């Protein structure tokens, strides 16, 4: 251990002892801590303020990045893109211009990946380790914001600031040391696969119905909107039946029921009504009225997902069979949940194409720029722009702390 120091280079001259032994002790958050290896003088320097962009990558992109890092198979025809996007994304993250948020959708898809622990560690470390609220929680956030407007007779006010849904401080400087936990969630893999299979089967049956009836975009869109209230009512009735008659063979039945999205929403709505002086025996009636409110269709996650399903139906009727696959539901959830908040989304080519078609292009509003493998150079150009916009002071500190050129 001779010669070992906790401080590291680059070393500068110490103002106290005059020796060139003032090195970096730690960095992260908003501070750079330096200490002299000779006289132990310690100084803390404030780091420049940041405004990082949120770029949400779908699971395919993180899997590709994993394969670049581990020299695995890359998508045919996109090998050069994979290597360049790996380098550019990492550079933008280290220059503190970008973070790549991870969500519960990533978590579930990673759990059924062939190397889940390593992939989970990669996207947390590689992307800056900022998670966003679970997709169901984001949906609930929007539902409650609309409920407040409904109960108060006001116009809905929904904030799409990324900080509303980020689970940590996105504008913190990355720590110069990273400690990870290799958590193993493999016991949930079979359940996730089963649920995904059941959802896919239901979607295939729905697609068969669309094809048989030769549905129109407008018809499916109106059907999706009209089903919001009845579907919530039905889900609540099913939850009530579960808690009233729990399965005696499943000791966790009541616990599982308490986590149902419909119950969580009902409970939050009851709290809102209680705060507004509505008697308990009248709360259920008011909630049912809200669930059938015409403006439910304006809630962002409801509106975006309904338009996407209507567009998918149109493709099915046109004879496109492969569009309804096992990943479709997660793609729809990703877009409808996170597109209003993040700065960019890199998604499946199929869904990216749907969003660029009419009437989705003209009638849907969200913050995110949409990218896909249909035009990989467009995404590379976007990253180069972000890299070039890095302030000189931030670039200098990034070079000092992370060793980036």
VEXFI-466101 format. One line per 2 residues: for each residue y, x, z of C-alpha. Coordinates in steps of 0.05 Angstrom, whole numbers, plus 5000, padded with zeros to 4 digits. Layout:
N
Y/X/Z; ...
% end
This chain:
405
5000/5000/5000; 5045/5061/4998
5108/5046/4959; 5098/4971/4961
5160/4928/4971; 5171/4853/4971
5233/4865/4931; 5227/4875/4856
5270/4898/4799; 5318/4900/4767
5348/4941/4824; 5423/4948/4833
5467/4989/4878; 5470/4965/4951
5541/4956/4976; 5520/4976/5047
5479/5040/5038; 5500/5058/4968
5429/5068/4942; 5403/5033/4879
5352/4994/4918; 5380/4922/4919
5324/4881/4888; 5303/4809/4879
5268/4780/4940; 5262/4708/4916
5294/4658/4868; 5291/4584/4859
5328/4519/4873; 5400/4540/4871
5397/4610/4901; 5379/4681/4883
5362/4722/4945; 5367/4798/4940
5350/4850/4992; 5357/4925/4997
5290/4961/5005; 5326/5016/5043
5375/4985/5093; 5348/4913/5089
5416/4883/5074; 5406/4813/5046
5452/4773/5001; 5446/4704/4971
5478/4688/4905; 5489/4617/4880
5456/4605/4812; 5492/4568/4756
5486/4493/4753; 5438/4465/4702
5427/4402/4660; 5356/4406/4634
5329/4362/4578; 5266/4321/4591
5215/4329/4535; 5153/4286/4545
5092/4313/4509; 5031/4270/4498
4963/4295/4521; 4945/4322/4452
5003/4371/4456; 4984/4396/4525
4912/4404/4502; 4938/4444/4442
4980/4488/4487; 4919/4499/4530
4880/4522/4469; 4935/4569/4447
4936/4601/4516; 4860/4606/4519
4849/4623/4445; 4812/4559/4431
4808/4517/4368; 4875/4494/4341
4887/4433/4297; 4872/4449/4224
4934/4460/4184; 4978/4466/4246
4955/4533/4273; 5022/4567/4261
5060/4508/4290; 5016/4509/4353
5031/4583/4367; 5105/4576/4352
5115/4513/4393; 5078/4546/4451
5127/4605/4451; 5189/4562/4440
5173/4511/4494; 5158/4565/4545
5222/4601/4527; 5264/4538/4534
5231/4523/4602; 5245/4593/4628
5316/4591/4602; 5324/4529/4646
5342/4484/4587; 5280/4440/4587
5226/4411/4631; 5162/4377/4608
5149/4320/4657; 5078/4301/4674
5057/4230/4693; 4998/4190/4717
4979/4180/4644; 4971/4255/4637
4933/4257/4703; 4881/4206/4680
4872/4237/4611; 4866/4306/4641
4812/4282/4690; 4765/4268/4631
4783/4334/4596; 4729/4388/4592
4770/4435/4636; 4812/4388/4679
4832/4435/4735; 4856/4489/4688
4893/4440/4643; 4927/4407/4702
4949/4474/4728; 4975/4493/4659
5020/4433/4648; 5049/4438/4717
5064/4512/4712; 5080/4515/4638
5126/4455/4638; 5166/4468/4701
5125/4425/4749; 5168/4362/4750
5131/4297/4752; 5158/4228/4737
5142/4163/4772; 5076/4131/4754
5082/4085/4694; 5068/4023/4736
5123/4043/4785; 5173/4051/4728
5154/3982/4703; 5163/3954/4773
5231/3988/4778; 5255/3953/4716
5225/3886/4737; 5261/3889/4804
5327/3907/4771; 5321/3845/4727
5298/3803/4787; 5362/3821/4825
5403/3797/4766; 5363/3732/4761
5367/3715/4835; 5441/3733/4839
5461/3699/4773; 5487/3764/4744
5475/3806/4682; 5418/3856/4689
5438/3928/4701; 5384/3979/4686
5396/4053/4694; 5360/4100/4646
5382/4164/4681; 5321/4210/4682
5337/4226/4755; 5320/4153/4772
5246/4166/4757; 5238/4241/4769
5198/4258/4831; 5233/4325/4843
5299/4359/4828; 5297/4371/4753
5357/4416/4755; 5330/4465/4806
5319/4535/4780; 5245/4550/4775
5217/4592/4831; 5200/4663/4811
5132/4655/4846; 5085/4597/4833
5032/4572/4880; 4983/4521/4852
4930/4477/4883; 4866/4471/4843
4851/4399/4861; 4787/4369/4834
4789/4295/4813; 4724/4296/4774
4695/4241/4817; 4743/4192/4783
4724/4212/4712; 4669/4161/4702
4713/4104/4727; 4770/4125/4681
4722/4128/4621; 4695/4059/4639
4763/4028/4645; 4785/4060/4580
4723/4033/4546; 4734/3963/4572
4807/3963/4549; 4786/3988/4481
4734/3934/4474; 4786/3881/4492
4834/3910/4441; 4781/3909/4387
4767/3836/4400; 4842/3822/4397
4847/3860/4332; 4789/3819/4303
4828/3756/4321; 4891/3783/4288
4852/3798/4225; 4816/3731/4224
4880/3691/4233; 4922/3736/4187
4976/3737/4239; 5048/3757/4223
5092/3807/4260; 5139/3752/4283
5081/3709/4307; 5049/3764/4349
5116/3785/4377; 5132/3715/4400
5061/3708/4427; 5070/3772/4468
5136/3748/4496; 5111/3678/4512
5051/3706/4549; 5091/3746/4599
5100/3690/4650; 5030/3659/4643
4997/3728/4646; 5033/3746/4711
5015/3679/4741; 4942/3687/4721
4940/3758/4749; 4969/3734/4815
4918/3678/4819; 4862/3728/4807
4890/3774/4862; 4895/3715/4910
4822/3698/4896; 4801/3770/4909
4834/3773/4977; 4812/3703/4996
4739/3716/4978; 4728/3791/4983
4664/3821/4956; 4620/3833/5017
4582/3888/4980; 4646/3928/4969
4679/3951/5034; 4740/3977/4995
4753/3911/4959; 4812/3890/5002
4841/3960/4998; 4836/3960/4922
4867/3891/4918; 4928/3913/4959
4944/3963/4904; 4944/3914/4846
5009/3919/4807; 5018/3843/4809
5014/3842/4885; 5062/3900/4892
5112/3863/4847; 5102/3797/4885
5113/3832/4952; 5178/3866/4927
5203/3800/4900; 5189/3767/4967
5231/3820/5001; 5289/3807/4952
5286/3732/4966; 5281/3743/5041
5344/3787/5038; 5378/3729/5002
5360/3679/5055; 5306/3641/5016
5254/3609/5062; 5184/3637/5059
5154/3571/5036; 5200/3570/4975
5192/3642/4954; 5130/3632/4911
5165/3577/4871; 5225/3622/4858
5181/3679/4837; 5143/3636/4787
5210/3614/4758; 5230/3687/4750
5165/3705/4717; 5177/3650/4666
5250/3668/4656; 5268/3673/4582
5300/3741/4593; 5235/3773/4616
5229/3794/4543; 5291/3837/4551
5259/3881/4604; 5252/3948/4568
5178/3961/4580; 5162/3889/4561
5204/3891/4498; 5181/3958/4472
5106/3945/4485; 5111/3876/4453
5143/3904/4390; 5091/3959/4386
5032/3910/4392; 5064/3866/4339
5070/3926/4293; 4998/3946/4307
4976/3875/4290; 5012/3881/4223
4974/3945/4207; 4908/3913/4226
4921/3853/4180; 4937/3903/4124
4867/3932/4133; 4881/3994/4176
4819/3997/4219; 4828/4063/4256
4895/4046/4289; 4860/4010/4347
4826/4069/4382; 4814/4089/4454
4881/4124/4460; 4924/4067/4435
4937/4034/4502; 4960/4099/4534
5005/4113/4475; 5038/4045/4481
5046/4054/4557; 5076/4123/4547
5128/4099/4497; 5146/4033/4530
5153/4066/4598; 5185/4133/4586
5222/4129/4519; 5284/4098/4552
5291/4156/4602; 5270/4222/4569
5309/4261/4517; 5250/4270/4470
5179/4245/4461; 5125/4282/4422
5073/4229/4407; 5016/4209/4361
5033/4205/4287; 5011/4133/4283
5058/4108/4337; 5115/4152/4313
5108/4120/4244; 5110/4050/4275
5175/4065/4312; 5208/4088/4246
5190/4023/4211; 5230/3959/4211
5244/3919/4252; 5226/3968/4307
5275/4021/4283; 5334/3972/4283
5317/3927/4342; 5290/3974/4395
5337/4017/4437; 5315/4078/4477
5343/4147/4491; 5286/4190/4466
5284/4226/4400; 5215/4215/4370
5173/4274/4343; 5102/4280/4318
5057/4324/4275; 5082/4285/4215
5142/4332/4214; 5128/4391/4260
5187/4431/4233; 5235/4378/4259
5210/4390/4330; 5214/4465/4323
5286/4458/4299; 5303/4415/4359
5275/4468/4406; 5313/4523/4371
5377/4484/4380; 5365/4476/4454
5349/4550/4461; 5412/4570/4423
5455/4526/4468; 5436/4564/4531
5500/4587/4567; 5508/4662/4570
5509/4664/4646; 5445/4623/4651
5412/4669/4599; 5431/4730/4640
5402/4703/4704; 5339/4680/4668
5329/4749/4640; 5338/4779/4710
5292/4731/4746; 5237/4715/4695
5240/4776/4650; 5255/4734/4589
5294/4770/4533
% end
